[in-house]
Amino acid sequence: METPQTLDAPRYGDGLVVKTGDKVFVPSEQVQALVTALIQSPEQQAEWSVSEPGVMFEAQEFGLLFIPASILKEHPLERC
């Protein structure tokens, strides 16, 4: 299910909105990953069993990896 893009959507350092399917470099984990879900609503948080908004990634090194939006603000993603 595609997440609607809102002003609260995670963004890259250059201001562009992160989208499902984007290939990214996650600086905080030093890995390349695929964005599998943008988790913004309480319903999505419940569906993914996370307690705050953020981004779910698939990384070869970790499998599924969730990073909260608060961490992404401090350590923006880089597009690959």
Steps between C-alpha positions, in 0.01 A plus 500: 500500500643838398534757779364845417776757483451774754701792632602270787639240259870418545726699272850475361757761594415692180130522599355242258247261652606140567277254309431128525731317259786752528851359528684685774815512710420502872786698661408407858542128415755533216293281264318523169133409523165505322217707649218248555253714698445854622334467839318821591154429645407328826337224292823439310696499826267231636525300175882503517517468882702818549435777752580806289504622139796410283622298205527123454791387286618171359876468529704197402697525825198524733186388318224742604628807681282771656639847560285760679436833328675679789828321416457573128474873576842485669651261243329557162494222245701522180353388168694234308 
